Amino acid sequence: MDKFKSVNLQTMEADDLPQFRQWLSGMLKLGIVTVTFAKSDGTVREMRATLDGTLIPTQPIKEDVEPKTRKVNADVLAVWSVDDGGWRSFRLDRVQRVQLALSAEQQHE
């Protein structure tokens, strides 16, 4: 039996990106998701990522430093890379596959 439910995104169109972003963000907030995407240099990367606040380490707030504000790019999604231990981003139109863990135990394998 497969451990993961896979979604093939090869036929996704530009009009689908806002809904896909919302769906993927929701899945990432629930736990760890494996995302496969093409990087800007053409290489393919597979990343275990999350937006679950309980899995992202807190960063101390420096009182004498202004917080960074960034312009939101609807075509790009920033996520916490579980394996790299840092923030990474990818373009939604370059996502090739999304794998969702079916149980909490499988997220840690």
Residue pairs with C-beta under 8 A, 6 or more apart in sequence:
3 101
3 102
3 106
3 109
4 34
4 99
4 100
4 101
4 102
4 106
5 99
5 100
5 102
6 97
6 98
6 99
7 97
7 98
7 99
7 100
8 97
9 20
9 95
9 96
9 97
9 98
10 96
12 20
12 93
12 95
14 93
17 74
17 75
17 92
17 93
18 74
20 92
20 95
21 74
21 77
21 92
24 33
24 35
24 77
24 92
24 95
24 98
25 51
25 77
27 33
27 98
27 100
28 49
28 50
28 51
28 52
28 79
29 50
29 51
29 52
29 53
30 52
31 50
31 52
31 55
31 101
31 104
31 107
32 48
32 49
32 50
32 52
32 55
32 82
32 101
32 107
33 48
33 49
33 50
33 98
33 99
33 100
33 101
34 46
34 47
34 48
34 49
34 97
34 98
34 99
34 101
35 46
35 47
35 49
35 79
35 90
35 95
35 97
35 98
35 99
36 44
36 45
36 46
36 47
36 95
36 96
36 97
36 98
36 99
37 44
37 45
37 47
37 90
37 91
37 94
37 95
37 96
38 44
38 45
38 94
38 96
39 45
39 90
39 94
40 91
44 96
45 90
47 79
47 81
47 83
47 84
47 88
47 90
48 81
48 82
48 83
49 79
49 80
49 81
49 82
49 88
50 56
50 79
50 80
50 82
51 79
51 80
55 80
55 82
56 80
57 85
75 91
75 92
75 93
76 89
76 90
76 91
76 92
77 89
77 90
77 92
78 87
78 88
78 89
79 87
79 88
79 89
79 90
80 86
80 87
80 88
81 87
81 88
101 107
